[in-house]
Amino acid sequence: MEYLFCIGVESPRVLENFYIQPIIDLSSGRVCGGEVLWRPNHNVPSSEEIQALDEDPALNISVTQDSFIFALRALDRMQSNVWLSVNLSCQYIGSGKMFFRPISKAVGDLETLRRKVGRRLVVEVTERGVSGQHESSFINELTSLHTIAVDDFGTGDAPLSHMLNLNFSKVKVDRSIVSGIDADSFRQRFLKWLVSGCHAINVDVCAEGVETESEATFLRRIGVNQGQGWLWSKAIPAEQFENLTVPSAAVTESLGRMLNAS
C-alpha cells in the first residue's frame, strides 16, 4: 500500500522537535554516535502522542521524513567519525517510491548529501516491521548508501527469517533484555550467544537502556560494541550532542559535566 507523503520541514521550529541520545563505544568510552528521537515541543512524547505516531500514517511519515532531514543536516556539520540513527516505520512506507521526494525539496542536492554522509546515516527498523516484500526491497535499497540496524531486538513476534532478508550491519538489543542483565544468568547466556553470532557475520551489537555501571561492565566484558542509556545521557539538543563529539580524551569529562548539570 502506498501513502501520500507530506512534510513540513521548511520551518526550523519543526526540526527543533528532535533531540539526540548519545551512543557510547564501550571499548573506548567515547561518543561514537547517537539516536535521533522525536521530542515534540522539547518534551518526551505523551502516551497519546506515541499512540498517534503509531496509528496515524500521515503523522508517522511526516515525523520520519523530518527526522531524516534533521539527521542529514546534522551529519553534514559533524565530524566524520560520528554517526546518527533514525527510526523507520516500515508499515507505512510501503515500497518507498516517493519517500525521498519531499525531503529533496528541503535539503537541496539530496543525492550528493546522502552520498556524503554515507554509512554514517543508520536506519533503524524492527524485526517485525520488514515482513513484506515491498518493505524489504525498500530497506535493501537504502543499504546501497546507508547502514541498516535491526532495532528492539527481542521484542518482535516475527520469525528470524525476516531478518535474513535484510543486509543489516547492527543489532540493537532492547532494554527488556539489558535491564538487570548483570544479575540474570539466563539473559547473560542469551546475550553471549547473540553477540557471538552477530560478530561471526560482522554485525555490531548495541545495548539499549543501560542504566548501571554493573550492566555496562558486563556488556563490555562479553564484547557488546556500543551502549545507550541513562547511565550516560538522556536525549539532548543537537548543539549539546555536537559538543560531546570531541577527541576521546575529553569525552568522559564532557559527559560528566553534562550529567552533573542536568
Secondary structure, DSSP 4 states (H G I P E B T S, - for coil): --------TTSHHHHTTEEEEEEEETTT--EEEEEEEE-GGGSPPPHHHHHHHHH-HHHHHHHHHHHHHHHHHHHHHS-TT-EEEEE--HHHHTT-TTTTHHHHHHHSSHHHHHHHHGGGEEEEEEGGGG-SHHHHHHHHHHTTTSEEEEEEETS--S-GGGGGGS---EEEE-HHHHTTGGG-HHHHHHHHHHHHHHHHTT-EEEEE---SHHHHHHHHHTT--EEESTTT---B-HHHHHHH-S-GGGHHHHHHHHHHH-
